[in-house]
Amino acid sequence: MLISDSMSTLWLIYAALSLVVLLTGYLGLAFLPRMPRLVVTWAVAGVMWMPSAFDLPLVEEGQVYNGQAPAIMVAAVAFMDGRQGVMLPAATRVIIGAAIGAVFGLALWWAGRRRRVRKAAETASRQQQQEGGQEQHERQEPVLR
């Protein structure tokens, strides 16, 4: 069976390839701190995964094919065709997808930060309890004379 014969197969391949792109993009942004890296990665995910409806005129007169595709693709094709009526809703969906993705990335960063802060506080209190039960011995560095 050809890949083009099944829309579900096309969407599965698109999802798998987009996950590869997102993973490599996230790893490529390793020079950034965690928060901007998550926000940028999830904004790109929102752009890539936001769907939009489109219609294409068929060869037969009066018939139209209706379908769904990633909004960024619909907007790009509409821009190249000069179809402003199609491009505006698709571009709006691209912007909304980027905003939703960025907010989700920010929420992930915030949840991870809270968990790290809580874990650090628990570790500090555990160390204080252990030190409270023992006499404190300061470490002495060796001295050359």
Secondary structure, 3 states (H helix, E strand, C coil): CCHHHCHHHHHHHHHHHHHHHHHHHHHHCCCCCHHHHHHHHHHHHHHHHCEEEEEEECCCCCCEEEEEEEHHHHHHHHHHHCCHHHHHHHHHHHHHHHHHHHHHHHHHHHHHHHHHHHHHHHHHHHHHHHHHHCCCCCCCCCCCC
